[in-house]
Amino acid sequence: MFLSVFDIFKVGVGPSSSHTMGPMTAAARFLDDLRGGAERIPGAGKLARLGASLHGSLAFTGKGHATDRAVILGLIGYLPDTLDPDAAEKLEAEVRGTKRISPPGLGTLAFDPETDLVFDYGPPLPGHANGLVLNAYDEQGNLYMTQTYYSVGGGFVVTEAELEREKSAASNDLHDEKAAMGYPYPFGSAAEMLAMGQASGLSIAQMKRANEEAHSGPGLNKRIDAVCAVMDACIDRGLRMDGILPGGLKVKRRAKAIHEQLLAERGQNQSQPHVANDWLSVYAMAVNEENAAGGRVVTSPTNGAAGVVPAVIRYYRDHCIGATAEGVRTFMLTASAIGGLIKHNASISGAEMGCQGEVGSASAMAAAGFCAAMGGTNAQIENAAEIALEHHLGMTCDPAAGLVQVPCIERNGLGAIKAVSAASLALRGDGTHFMPLDNCIETMRQTGHDMLTKYKETSLGGLAVNLPEC
């Protein structure tokens, strides 16, 4: 099993990796298919109009997550890592005003978001809770091309056919195939990861680095540092900004004011011992306030959980004795290895797993990364990830009004605190523990499967329906 660190940590825009980044990527892929022409329906005339329908969780919370805007921007030709967030509103308004869209290489096409972009609140599509269908029509209104996509969490997008191939491949042992392709440590479970580490004498980060370099060659440190720089910039911007977050809930940004209080307390001998929790929380909240505002963030492994890993990295770098740049890279490589295992064996999608799959996964990744950066053994790292994930099991995804604000922003802060606590506990032991990480991941998968749909990113249950009356 191989997922790159840059698959787990992707630069994009808020507020959601599955509801914003995924649909934008799907729309851009559809344009590529249209330009290639391979999937064109025989007998169709000249391409004239585009259309889209959103299904399942993409429909129920799509407006709060700006899914309609994401589809429009994707059909213009933008991708999450190239879009200027400040230009998004203007670009969307132009399409809504003209009812025309001009993707590169395809001319000007009819597209009225009011009629050609449908929120389907019926049953979800069979492959995944986050489904969208993109259509193109000729001048007579006949279907020119159609494709079904699933946004499976963390910005990952697959077509219906690709999803079926993934399900088929999951039932086969592909480790020998991956090794033959040049991945020296093709672990598909935590048990395999630990066994390979013991046999090779390498740390998890060293094995992950070997896989990455076999996959993409030299320059790995530079690419990791670039992703970390985006994380840092997101924290810094979140700590500078104030005001009201968009969306209608009138949620006030708090990170700036809390940060100023923490800075003012420094050097005055007035801080309580638990102030470390406040620093972790403010870093995480700064990121998720930026995400909620549609700013530039890094999936870690999703947008809804984007604050946990950056917060713990900042805490390690700025607050911990002996922190180094290499320690940050070790953190990132180790965290991505754990994130890959969770995605491979369960899911990081809130629409599939609830928030245990988002903040729970992020906390496990951050705990493992922090433990590694602090010198933990492979066994201690696996233990740290398990502790953090175990104590997020069963957490629902219930965003008020479909916005990644309440309870999501604070939840990232608590996920960061749990990550550091889990790593600290693991570092106090020798790595032996009762519940293996693999079993905990499987428990999360089973729990997500059994969880009622209304608690999985539909805003139909939980905190989303128990709002204060005003």
C-alpha positions as a Markdown table, in Angstrom:
| # | Residue | x | y | z |
|---|---|---|---|---|
| 1 | Met | 0.0 | 0.0 | 0.0 |
| 2 | Phe | 1.4 | 3.4 | -1.0 |
| 3 | Leu | -0.1 | 6.8 | -0.4 |
| 4 | Ser | 2.3 | 9.7 | -0.8 |
| 5 | Val | 2.8 | 12.2 | 2.0 |
| 6 | Phe | 1.6 | 14.7 | -0.7 |
| 7 | Asp | -1.6 | 12.7 | -1.1 |
| 8 | Ile | -2.4 | 13.0 | 2.6 |
| 9 | Phe | -1.2 | 16.7 | 2.8 |
| 10 | Lys | -2.6 | 18.6 | -0.2 |
| 11 | Val | -2.6 | 22.4 | -0.6 |
| 12 | Gly | -6.1 | 23.6 | -1.3 |
| 13 | Val | -8.9 | 25.9 | -0.2 |
| 14 | Gly | -11.7 | 25.8 | 2.4 |
| 15 | Pro | -14.1 | 25.0 | 3.7 |
| 16 | Ser | -14.1 | 21.3 | 2.9 |
| 17 | Ser | -11.8 | 18.8 | 1.3 |
| 18 | Ser | -14.7 | 16.4 | 0.3 |
| 19 | His | -17.3 | 19.1 | -0.4 |
| 20 | Thr | -15.2 | 21.9 | -1.9 |
| 21 | Met | -11.8 | 20.5 | -3.1 |
| 22 | Gly | -13.2 | 17.2 | -4.3 |
| 23 | Pro | -16.1 | 18.6 | -6.5 |
| 24 | Met | -13.7 | 21.3 | -7.9 |
| 25 | Thr | -11.2 | 18.6 | -8.9 |
| 26 | Ala | -14.0 | 16.4 | -10.4 |
| 27 | Ala | -15.3 | 19.3 | -12.5 |
| 28 | Ala | -11.7 | 20.0 | -13.8 |
| 29 | Arg | -11.3 | 16.3 | -14.6 |
| 30 | Phe | -14.6 | 16.4 | -16.6 |
| 31 | Leu | -13.2 | 19.2 | -18.7 |
| 32 | Asp | -10.2 | 17.1 | -19.5 |
| 33 | Asp | -12.5 | 14.3 | -20.6 |
| 34 | Leu | -14.4 | 16.7 | -22.8 |
| 35 | Arg | -11.2 | 18.0 | -24.4 |
| 36 | Gly | -10.0 | 14.5 | -25.0 |
| 37 | Gly | -13.3 | 13.3 | -26.4 |
| 38 | Ala | -12.8 | 9.7 | -25.6 |
| 39 | Glu | -16.1 | 9.4 | -23.6 |
| 40 | Arg | -18.3 | 11.3 | -26.1 |
| 41 | Ile | -21.6 | 9.6 | -26.8 |
| 42 | Pro | -21.8 | 8.4 | -30.4 |
| 43 | Gly | -24.1 | 10.6 | -32.5 |
| 44 | Ala | -24.0 | 13.6 | -30.2 |
| 45 | Gly | -23.8 | 17.0 | -32.0 |
| 46 | Lys | -21.8 | 20.1 | -31.1 |
| 47 | Leu | -21.1 | 20.6 | -27.4 |
| 48 | Ala | -23.3 | 23.4 | -26.1 |
| 49 | Arg | -24.2 | 23.1 | -22.4 |
| 50 | Leu | -23.0 | 21.8 | -19.1 |
| 51 | Gly | -24.9 | 20.4 | -16.1 |
| 52 | Ala | -24.3 | 18.9 | -12.7 |
| 53 | Ser | -26.2 | 17.1 | -9.9 |
| 54 | Leu | -25.1 | 16.7 | -6.3 |
| 55 | His | -26.1 | 13.7 | -4.3 |
| 56 | Gly | -26.1 | 12.4 | -0.7 |
| 57 | Ser | -24.0 | 14.5 | 1.7 |
| 58 | Leu | -22.9 | 16.8 | -1.1 |
| 59 | Ala | -26.5 | 17.8 | -1.5 |
| 60 | Phe | -27.5 | 18.0 | 2.2 |
| 61 | Thr | -24.6 | 20.2 | 3.3 |
| 62 | Gly | -23.3 | 21.4 | -0.1 |
| 63 | Lys | -24.5 | 25.0 | 0.2 |
| 64 | Gly | -22.9 | 25.4 | 3.6 |
| 65 | His | -19.7 | 23.9 | 2.3 |
| 66 | Ala | -19.7 | 26.0 | -0.9 |
| 67 | Thr | -20.0 | 22.9 | -3.2 |
| 68 | Asp | -21.9 | 24.8 | -5.8 |
| 69 | Arg | -19.2 | 27.4 | -6.0 |
| 70 | Ala | -16.6 | 24.6 | -6.2 |
| 71 | Val | -18.3 | 23.0 | -9.1 |
| 72 | Ile | -18.6 | 26.4 | -10.9 |
| 73 | Leu | -14.9 | 27.2 | -10.3 |
| 74 | Gly | -13.9 | 23.7 | -11.4 |
| 75 | Leu | -15.9 | 24.0 | -14.7 |
| 76 | Ile | -14.1 | 27.3 | -15.3 |
| 77 | Gly | -10.9 | 25.3 | -15.1 |
| 78 | Tyr | -9.5 | 26.0 | -11.6 |
| 79 | Leu | -8.0 | 23.4 | -9.3 |
| 80 | Pro | -7.8 | 23.8 | -5.5 |
| 81 | Asp | -4.1 | 24.3 | -5.4 |
| 82 | Thr | -4.1 | 27.0 | -8.1 |
| 83 | Leu | -7.2 | 29.0 | -7.2 |
| 84 | Asp | -6.9 | 32.4 | -5.6 |
| 85 | Pro | -9.5 | 32.3 | -2.8 |
| 86 | Asp | -9.9 | 36.1 | -3.0 |
| 87 | Ala | -11.0 | 35.8 | -6.6 |
| 88 | Ala | -13.5 | 33.0 | -6.1 |
| 89 | Glu | -16.5 | 35.2 | -5.3 |
| 90 | Lys | -16.0 | 37.4 | -8.3 |
| 91 | Leu | -15.6 | 34.5 | -10.7 |
| 92 | Glu | -18.7 | 32.8 | -9.4 |
| 93 | Ala | -20.8 | 36.0 | -9.7 |
| 94 | Glu | -19.7 | 36.3 | -13.4 |
| 95 | Val | -21.0 | 32.9 | -14.2 |
| 96 | Arg | -24.3 | 33.4 | -12.3 |
| 97 | Gly | -24.8 | 36.7 | -14.1 |
| 98 | Thr | -24.0 | 35.7 | -17.7 |
| 99 | Lys | -25.2 | 32.1 | -17.4 |
| 100 | Arg | -22.3 | 31.2 | -19.6 |
| 101 | Ile | -19.0 | 29.5 | -18.8 |
| 102 | Ser | -15.8 | 29.4 | -20.9 |
| 103 | Pro | -13.5 | 26.5 | -20.0 |
| 104 | Pro | -10.1 | 26.7 | -21.7 |
| 105 | Gly | -10.2 | 24.9 | -25.0 |
| 106 | Leu | -13.9 | 24.3 | -25.1 |
| 107 | Gly | -15.3 | 27.7 | -26.1 |
| 108 | Thr | -18.3 | 29.4 | -24.5 |
| 109 | Leu | -21.0 | 27.0 | -23.1 |
| 110 | Ala | -24.4 | 27.6 | -21.6 |
| 111 | Phe | -24.4 | 27.0 | -17.8 |
| 112 | Asp | -27.0 | 28.5 | -15.5 |
| 113 | Pro | -26.3 | 27.5 | -11.9 |
| 114 | Glu | -29.9 | 28.0 | -10.9 |
| 115 | Thr | -31.1 | 25.3 | -13.3 |
| 116 | Asp | -28.1 | 23.4 | -14.4 |
| 117 | Leu | -26.7 | 22.7 | -10.9 |
| 118 | Val | -29.1 | 20.5 | -9.0 |
| 119 | Phe | -29.1 | 19.6 | -5.3 |
| 120 | Asp | -30.7 | 16.1 | -5.3 |
| 121 | Tyr | -32.0 | 15.4 | -1.8 |
| 122 | Gly | -33.1 | 11.9 | -2.6 |
| 123 | Pro | -31.2 | 8.7 | -1.8 |
| 124 | Pro | -27.4 | 8.9 | -2.2 |
| 125 | Leu | -25.7 | 7.3 | -5.2 |
| 126 | Pro | -24.7 | 3.7 | -4.5 |
| 127 | Gly | -20.9 | 4.1 | -4.4 |
| 128 | His | -20.4 | 6.7 | -1.7 |
| 129 | Ala | -22.2 | 9.3 | 0.4 |
| 130 | Asn | -20.5 | 12.1 | -1.6 |
| 131 | Gly | -21.6 | 11.7 | -5.2 |
| 132 | Leu | -21.9 | 14.0 | -8.1 |
| 133 | Val | -22.9 | 13.5 | -11.8 |
| 134 | Leu | -21.5 | 15.9 | -14.4 |
| 135 | Asn | -23.2 | 16.1 | -17.8 |
| 136 | Ala | -22.6 | 17.8 | -21.1 |
| 137 | Tyr | -25.2 | 18.3 | -23.8 |
| 138 | Asp | -25.3 | 19.2 | -27.5 |
| 139 | Glu | -27.2 | 22.0 | -29.2 |
| 140 | Gln | -30.4 | 19.9 | -29.4 |
| 141 | Gly | -30.2 | 19.0 | -25.7 |
| 142 | Asn | -29.0 | 15.5 | -26.3 |
| 143 | Leu | -26.5 | 14.0 | -23.9 |
| 144 | Tyr | -23.0 | 14.6 | -25.1 |
| 145 | Met | -21.0 | 13.1 | -22.2 |
| 146 | Thr | -21.7 | 12.0 | -18.6 |
| 147 | Gln | -19.5 | 10.9 | -15.8 |
| 148 | Thr | -20.2 | 10.0 | -12.1 |
| 149 | Tyr | -17.6 | 11.0 | -9.5 |
| 150 | Tyr | -17.3 | 10.3 | -5.8 |
| 151 | Ser | -15.5 | 12.6 | -3.5 |
| 152 | Val | -14.1 | 10.1 | -1.0 |
| 153 | Gly | -12.5 | 12.4 | 1.6 |
| 154 | Gly | -9.3 | 14.5 | 1.9 |
| 155 | Gly | -9.8 | 15.9 | -1.6 |
| 156 | Phe | -9.5 | 12.4 | -3.3 |
| 157 | Val | -11.9 | 11.9 | -6.2 |
| 158 | Val | -12.6 | 8.7 | -8.2 |
| 159 | Thr | -15.0 | 7.9 | -11.0 |
| 160 | Glu | -17.6 | 5.2 | -10.6 |
| 161 | Ala | -15.4 | 2.8 | -12.6 |
| 162 | Glu | -12.3 | 3.7 | -10.5 |
| 163 | Leu | -14.2 | 3.1 | -7.3 |
| 164 | Glu | -15.2 | -0.4 | -8.4 |
| 165 | Arg | -11.6 | -1.2 | -9.3 |
| 166 | Glu | -10.4 | 0.0 | -5.9 |
| 167 | Lys | -13.0 | -2.2 | -4.2 |
| 168 | Ser | -11.9 | -5.2 | -6.2 |
| 169 | Ala | -8.2 | -4.5 | -5.6 |
| 170 | Ala | -8.8 | -4.2 | -1.8 |
| 171 | Ser | -9.8 | -7.8 | -1.7 |
| 172 | Asn | -6.4 | -8.9 | -3.2 |
| 173 | Asp | -3.0 | -8.9 | -1.7 |
| 174 | Leu | -1.1 | -6.3 | -3.7 |
| 175 | His | 2.0 | -6.1 | -1.5 |
| 176 | Asp | 4.2 | -8.1 | -3.8 |
| 177 | Glu | 3.1 | -6.1 | -6.8 |
| 178 | Lys | 3.9 | -2.8 | -5.0 |
| 179 | Ala | 7.3 | -4.1 | -4.0 |
| 180 | Ala | 8.0 | -5.0 | -7.6 |
| 181 | Met | 7.1 | -1.5 | -8.6 |
| 182 | Gly | 9.9 | -0.2 | -6.4 |
| 183 | Tyr | 8.3 | 0.6 | -3.0 |
| 184 | Pro | 10.7 | -1.1 | -0.6 |
| 185 | Tyr | 8.3 | -1.0 | 2.4 |
| 186 | Pro | 4.8 | -1.7 | 1.1 |
| 187 | Phe | 3.1 | -2.0 | 4.5 |
| 188 | Gly | -0.7 | -2.2 | 4.4 |
| 189 | Ser | -1.3 | -2.4 | 8.2 |
| 190 | Ala | 0.3 | -1.2 | 11.4 |
| 191 | Ala | 1.4 | -4.8 | 12.2 |
| 192 | Glu | 3.3 | -5.0 | 8.8 |
| 193 | Met | 4.7 | -1.6 | 9.4 |
| 194 | Leu | 6.1 | -2.6 | 12.8 |
| 195 | Ala | 7.4 | -5.9 | 11.4 |
| 196 | Met | 9.2 | -4.2 | 8.5 |
| 197 | Gly | 10.7 | -1.7 | 10.9 |
| 198 | Gln | 12.0 | -4.4 | 13.2 |
| 199 | Ala | 13.4 | -6.4 | 10.3 |
| 200 | Ser | 15.1 | -3.4 | 8.7 |
| 201 | Gly | 16.1 | -1.5 | 11.8 |
| 202 | Leu | 14.5 | 1.6 | 10.4 |
| 203 | Ser | 12.1 | 4.0 | 11.9 |
| 204 | Ile | 8.6 | 4.6 | 10.4 |
| 205 | Ala | 9.8 | 7.9 | 9.0 |
| 206 | Gln | 12.8 | 6.3 | 7.4 |
| 207 | Met | 10.7 | 3.6 | 5.7 |
| 208 | Lys | 8.2 | 6.3 | 4.6 |
| 209 | Arg | 11.1 | 8.4 | 3.2 |
| 210 | Ala | 12.5 | 5.4 | 1.3 |
| 211 | Asn | 9.0 | 4.8 | -0.3 |
| 212 | Glu | 8.6 | 8.4 | -1.2 |
| 213 | Glu | 12.1 | 8.7 | -2.8 |
| 214 | Ala | 11.5 | 5.5 | -4.8 |
| 215 | His | 8.2 | 7.1 | -6.0 |
| 216 | Ser | 9.3 | 10.6 | -6.7 |
| 217 | Gly | 13.1 | 10.9 | -6.5 |
| 218 | Pro | 15.2 | 13.6 | -4.8 |
| 219 | Gly | 14.0 | 16.9 | -3.4 |
| 220 | Leu | 11.7 | 15.4 | -0.8 |
| 221 | Asn | 12.8 | 17.7 | 2.0 |
| 222 | Lys | 12.1 | 20.8 | -0.1 |
| 223 | Arg | 8.6 | 19.6 | -0.9 |
| 224 | Ile | 7.8 | 18.8 | 2.7 |
| 225 | Asp | 9.1 | 22.1 | 3.8 |
| 226 | Ala | 6.9 | 23.9 | 1.2 |
| 227 | Val | 3.8 | 22.2 | 2.6 |
| 228 | Cys | 4.8 | 23.1 | 6.1 |
| 229 | Ala | 5.3 | 26.7 | 5.0 |
| 230 | Val | 1.6 | 26.8 | 3.8 |
| 231 | Met | 0.5 | 25.3 | 7.2 |
| 232 | Asp | 2.5 | 28.0 | 9.0 |
| 233 | Ala | 1.1 | 30.8 | 6.8 |
| 234 | Cys | -2.4 | 29.6 | 7.5 |
| 235 | Ile | -1.8 | 29.7 | 11.3 |
| 236 | Asp | -0.2 | 33.1 | 11.1 |
| 237 | Arg | -3.1 | 34.6 | 9.0 |
| 238 | Gly | -5.7 | 33.1 | 11.3 |
| 239 | Leu | -4.0 | 34.7 | 14.3 |
| 240 | Arg | -4.1 | 38.1 | 12.6 |
| 241 | Met | -7.7 | 38.0 | 11.3 |
| 242 | Asp | -10.8 | 38.9 | 13.3 |
| 243 | Gly | -14.5 | 39.6 | 12.5 |
| 244 | Ile | -17.5 | 37.3 | 11.7 |
| 245 | Leu | -17.1 | 34.1 | 9.6 |
| 246 | Pro | -19.3 | 33.8 | 6.5 |
| 247 | Gly | -22.3 | 31.6 | 6.2 |
| 248 | Gly | -25.0 | 33.1 | 8.4 |
| 249 | Leu | -24.3 | 31.6 | 11.9 |
| 250 | Lys | -22.5 | 34.8 | 12.8 |
| 251 | Val | -19.7 | 32.9 | 14.4 |
| 252 | Lys | -17.0 | 35.3 | 15.7 |
| 253 | Arg | -13.3 | 34.6 | 15.0 |
| 254 | Arg | -11.6 | 34.0 | 18.4 |
| 255 | Ala | -8.0 | 33.0 | 17.6 |
| 256 | Lys | -6.6 | 36.5 | 17.3 |
| 257 | Ala | -8.0 | 37.6 | 20.7 |
| 258 | Ile | -6.9 | 34.5 | 22.5 |
| 259 | His | -3.4 | 34.7 | 20.9 |
| 260 | Glu | -3.0 | 38.3 | 22.1 |
| 261 | Gln | -4.0 | 37.3 | 25.6 |
| 262 | Leu | -1.4 | 34.5 | 25.6 |
| 263 | Leu | 1.3 | 36.8 | 24.4 |
| 264 | Ala | 0.5 | 39.4 | 27.0 |
| 265 | Glu | 0.8 | 36.8 | 29.8 |
| 266 | Arg | 4.3 | 35.7 | 28.8 |
| 267 | Gly | 6.9 | 36.8 | 31.2 |
| 268 | Gln | 4.4 | 37.9 | 33.9 |
| 269 | Asn | 4.4 | 34.6 | 35.9 |
| 270 | Gln | 0.7 | 34.5 | 35.6 |
| 271 | Ser | 0.2 | 31.5 | 33.3 |
| 272 | Gln | -1.3 | 28.3 | 34.7 |
| 273 | Pro | 0.5 | 25.0 | 34.0 |
| 274 | His | -2.3 | 24.0 | 31.5 |
| 275 | Val | -1.6 | 27.0 | 29.3 |
| 276 | Ala | 0.0 | 24.6 | 26.8 |
| 277 | Asn | -3.5 | 23.5 | 26.0 |
| 278 | Asp | -4.5 | 27.0 | 25.1 |
| 279 | Trp | -1.5 | 27.4 | 22.7 |
| 280 | Leu | -2.4 | 24.1 | 21.0 |
| 281 | Ser | -6.1 | 25.2 | 20.7 |
| 282 | Val | -5.4 | 28.7 | 19.4 |
| 283 | Tyr | -3.1 | 27.3 | 16.7 |
| 284 | Ala | -5.7 | 24.8 | 15.6 |
| 285 | Met | -8.5 | 27.3 | 15.8 |
| 286 | Ala | -6.6 | 29.8 | 13.7 |
| 287 | Val | -6.4 | 27.2 | 10.9 |
| 288 | Asn | -10.0 | 26.2 | 11.0 |
| 289 | Glu | -11.2 | 29.8 | 11.1 |
| 290 | Glu | -9.3 | 30.3 | 7.9 |
| 291 | Asn | -10.7 | 27.1 | 6.5 |
| 292 | Ala | -14.3 | 28.2 | 7.4 |
| 293 | Ala | -13.6 | 31.5 | 5.6 |
| 294 | Gly | -12.5 | 29.7 | 2.4 |
| 295 | Gly | -8.8 | 30.4 | 2.8 |
| 296 | Arg | -5.8 | 28.4 | 1.8 |
| 297 | Val | -5.2 | 25.4 | 3.9 |
| 298 | Val | -3.6 | 22.0 | 3.8 |
| 299 | Thr | -5.7 | 18.8 | 4.0 |
| 300 | Ser | -4.4 | 17.1 | 7.2 |
| 301 | Pro | -5.9 | 14.7 | 6.2 |
| 302 | Thr | -9.1 | 16.7 | 5.5 |
| 303 | Asn | -10.1 | 20.3 | 5.6 |
| 304 | Gly | -12.5 | 19.8 | 8.5 |
| 305 | Ala | -9.6 | 18.5 | 10.5 |
| 306 | Ala | -6.9 | 20.7 | 9.0 |
| 307 | Gly | -5.9 | 22.4 | 12.2 |
| 308 | Val | -4.8 | 19.4 | 14.3 |
| 309 | Val | -1.5 | 18.5 | 12.6 |
| 310 | Pro | -0.3 | 22.1 | 12.0 |
| 311 | Ala | -1.1 | 23.0 | 15.6 |
| 312 | Val | 0.9 | 20.2 | 17.0 |
| 313 | Ile | 3.8 | 20.9 | 14.6 |
| 314 | Arg | 3.8 | 24.5 | 15.7 |
| 315 | Tyr | 3.6 | 23.5 | 19.3 |
| 316 | Tyr | 6.6 | 21.1 | 18.8 |
| 317 | Arg | 8.6 | 23.7 | 16.9 |
| 318 | Asp | 8.0 | 26.8 | 19.1 |
| 319 | His | 7.4 | 25.2 | 22.6 |
| 320 | Cys | 9.3 | 22.0 | 22.9 |
| 321 | Ile | 13.0 | 21.6 | 24.0 |
| 322 | Gly | 15.3 | 20.3 | 21.2 |
| 323 | Ala | 12.9 | 20.9 | 18.3 |
| 324 | Thr | 14.6 | 20.8 | 14.9 |
| 325 | Ala | 13.7 | 21.2 | 11.2 |
| 326 | Glu | 14.5 | 17.5 | 10.7 |
| 327 | Gly | 12.1 | 16.7 | 13.6 |
| 328 | Val | 9.3 | 18.5 | 11.7 |
| 329 | Arg | 10.1 | 16.3 | 8.6 |
| 330 | Thr | 10.1 | 13.2 | 10.7 |
| 331 | Phe | 6.7 | 14.3 | 12.1 |
| 332 | Met | 5.2 | 14.8 | 8.6 |
| 333 | Leu | 6.5 | 11.5 | 7.2 |
| 334 | Thr | 5.3 | 9.5 | 10.2 |
| 335 | Ala | 1.9 | 11.3 | 10.3 |
| 336 | Ser | 1.4 | 10.6 | 6.6 |
| 337 | Ala | 2.2 | 6.9 | 7.1 |
| 338 | Ile | -0.5 | 6.6 | 9.8 |
| 339 | Gly | -3.0 | 8.6 | 7.7 |
| 340 | Gly | -2.4 | 6.3 | 4.8 |
| 341 | Leu | -3.1 | 3.3 | 6.9 |
| 342 | Ile | -6.4 | 4.8 | 8.2 |
| 343 | Lys | -7.5 | 5.8 | 4.7 |
| 344 | His | -6.5 | 2.4 | 3.2 |
| 345 | Asn | -8.2 | 0.3 | 5.9 |
| 346 | Ala | -11.2 | 2.5 | 6.9 |
| 347 | Ser | -11.9 | 6.0 | 5.7 |
| 348 | Ile | -11.0 | 9.7 | 6.4 |
| 349 | Ser | -14.4 | 10.9 | 5.1 |
| 350 | Gly | -16.8 | 12.5 | 7.5 |
| 351 | Ala | -19.7 | 11.4 | 5.3 |
| 352 | Glu | -18.7 | 7.8 | 5.7 |
| 353 | Met | -17.2 | 7.7 | 9.2 |
| 354 | Gly | -18.5 | 10.7 | 11.1 |
| 355 | Cys | -16.0 | 13.1 | 12.7 |
| 356 | Gln | -14.0 | 10.1 | 14.1 |
| 357 | Gly | -12.7 | 9.7 | 10.5 |
| 358 | Glu | -11.7 | 13.3 | 10.3 |
| 359 | Val | -10.5 | 14.8 | 13.6 |
| 360 | Gly | -10.0 | 11.3 | 15.0 |
| 361 | Ser | -7.7 | 10.4 | 12.1 |
| 362 | Ala | -5.9 | 13.8 | 12.3 |
| 363 | Ser | -5.3 | 13.3 | 16.1 |
| 364 | Ala | -3.9 | 9.9 | 15.5 |
| 365 | Met | -1.6 | 11.2 | 12.8 |
| 366 | Ala | -0.5 | 14.1 | 15.0 |
| 367 | Ala | 0.1 | 11.9 | 18.0 |
| 368 | Ala | 2.3 | 9.6 | 15.9 |
| 369 | Gly | 4.2 | 12.5 | 14.3 |
| 370 | Phe | 4.8 | 14.2 | 17.6 |
| 371 | Cys | 5.9 | 11.0 | 19.3 |
| 372 | Ala | 8.4 | 10.3 | 16.4 |
| 373 | Ala | 9.7 | 13.9 | 16.6 |
| 374 | Met | 10.3 | 13.5 | 20.3 |
| 375 | Gly | 12.4 | 10.4 | 19.8 |
| 376 | Gly | 9.8 | 7.7 | 20.2 |
| 377 | Thr | 10.3 | 4.1 | 19.0 |
| 378 | Asn | 8.2 | 2.6 | 16.3 |
| 379 | Ala | 6.2 | 0.7 | 19.0 |
| 380 | Gln | 5.6 | 3.9 | 21.0 |
| 381 | Ile | 4.5 | 5.7 | 17.8 |
| 382 | Glu | 2.0 | 3.0 | 17.0 |
| 383 | Asn | 0.8 | 3.2 | 20.6 |
| 384 | Ala | 0.4 | 7.0 | 20.5 |
| 385 | Ala | -1.7 | 6.8 | 17.3 |
| 386 | Glu | -3.9 | 4.1 | 18.8 |
| 387 | Ile | -4.5 | 6.1 | 22.0 |
| 388 | Ala | -5.5 | 9.2 | 20.1 |
| 389 | Leu | -7.8 | 7.4 | 17.7 |
| 390 | Glu | -9.4 | 5.2 | 20.4 |
| 391 | His | -10.6 | 8.2 | 22.3 |
| 392 | His | -12.3 | 9.7 | 19.2 |
| 393 | Leu | -14.3 | 6.5 | 18.3 |
| 394 | Gly | -18.0 | 7.2 | 17.8 |
| 395 | Met | -17.7 | 10.9 | 17.2 |
| 396 | Thr | -20.4 | 12.1 | 14.9 |
| 397 | Cys | -20.1 | 14.7 | 12.1 |
| 398 | Asp | -22.9 | 17.2 | 12.8 |
| 399 | Pro | -22.0 | 20.7 | 11.6 |
| 400 | Ala | -24.6 | 23.3 | 12.3 |
| 401 | Ala | -26.1 | 24.7 | 9.1 |
| 402 | Gly | -23.7 | 22.5 | 7.1 |
| 403 | Leu | -20.9 | 24.9 | 7.9 |
| 404 | Val | -17.4 | 23.8 | 9.1 |
| 405 | Gln | -17.7 | 26.1 | 12.1 |
| 406 | Val | -19.7 | 24.6 | 15.0 |
| 407 | Pro | -18.5 | 22.3 | 16.5 |
| 408 | Cys | -15.6 | 21.9 | 14.0 |
| 409 | Ile | -13.3 | 24.7 | 15.0 |
| 410 | Glu | -13.1 | 23.9 | 18.7 |
| 411 | Arg | -13.0 | 20.2 | 17.9 |
| 412 | Asn | -9.7 | 20.7 | 16.2 |
| 413 | Gly | -8.3 | 22.3 | 19.3 |
| 414 | Leu | -9.3 | 19.4 | 21.4 |
| 415 | Gly | -8.0 | 17.0 | 18.8 |
| 416 | Ala | -4.6 | 18.6 | 19.0 |
| 417 | Ile | -4.6 | 18.4 | 22.8 |
| 418 | Lys | -5.5 | 14.7 | 22.7 |
| 419 | Ala | -2.7 | 14.1 | 20.2 |
| 420 | Val | -0.1 | 15.6 | 22.5 |
| 421 | Ser | -1.5 | 13.8 | 25.6 |
| 422 | Ala | -1.6 | 10.5 | 23.7 |
| 423 | Ala | 2.0 | 10.9 | 22.5 |
| 424 | Ser | 3.1 | 11.8 | 26.0 |
| 425 | Leu | 1.5 | 8.7 | 27.5 |
| 426 | Ala | 3.1 | 6.5 | 24.9 |
| 427 | Leu | 6.5 | 8.0 | 25.5 |
| 428 | Arg | 6.2 | 7.1 | 29.2 |
| 429 | Gly | 5.8 | 3.5 | 28.3 |
| 430 | Asp | 7.7 | 0.9 | 26.3 |
| 431 | Gly | 5.3 | 0.6 | 23.4 |
| 432 | Thr | 3.5 | -2.5 | 24.7 |
| 433 | His | -0.3 | -2.1 | 25.0 |
| 434 | Phe | -3.5 | -4.0 | 24.9 |
| 435 | Met | -5.3 | -2.7 | 21.7 |
| 436 | Pro | -3.3 | -2.7 | 18.5 |
| 437 | Leu | -3.8 | 0.3 | 16.1 |
| 438 | Asp | -5.1 | -2.1 | 13.4 |
| 439 | Asn | -7.9 | -3.2 | 15.6 |
| 440 | Cys | -8.8 | 0.4 | 16.5 |
| 441 | Ile | -8.9 | 1.3 | 12.8 |
| 442 | Glu | -11.2 | -1.6 | 12.1 |
| 443 | Thr | -13.4 | -0.6 | 15.0 |
| 444 | Met | -13.7 | 2.9 | 13.5 |
| 445 | Arg | -14.6 | 1.4 | 10.2 |
| 446 | Gln | -17.3 | -0.8 | 11.7 |
| 447 | Thr | -18.7 | 2.1 | 13.8 |
| 448 | Gly | -18.9 | 4.4 | 10.8 |
| 449 | His | -20.7 | 1.6 | 8.9 |
| 450 | Asp | -23.2 | 1.2 | 11.7 |
| 451 | Met | -23.7 | 5.0 | 12.4 |
| 452 | Leu | -27.0 | 6.5 | 11.3 |
| 453 | Thr | -26.7 | 8.6 | 8.2 |
| 454 | Lys | -28.1 | 11.7 | 10.0 |
| 455 | Tyr | -24.9 | 11.7 | 12.1 |
| 456 | Lys | -22.5 | 11.6 | 9.1 |
| 457 | Glu | -22.2 | 15.1 | 7.5 |
| 458 | Thr | -25.8 | 15.6 | 6.6 |
| 459 | Ser | -26.6 | 18.1 | 9.3 |
| 460 | Leu | -29.8 | 16.1 | 10.0 |
| 461 | Gly | -28.9 | 15.1 | 13.6 |
| 462 | Gly | -26.8 | 15.8 | 16.7 |
| 463 | Leu | -25.7 | 19.4 | 17.4 |
| 464 | Ala | -26.8 | 20.5 | 14.0 |
| 465 | Val | -30.5 | 20.2 | 15.0 |
| 466 | Asn | -30.1 | 21.1 | 18.7 |
| 467 | Leu | -29.4 | 24.8 | 18.1 |
| 468 | Pro | -30.3 | 27.7 | 20.5 |
| 469 | Glu | -33.6 | 29.3 | 19.7 |
| 470 | Cys | -33.3 | 33.0 | 18.9 |
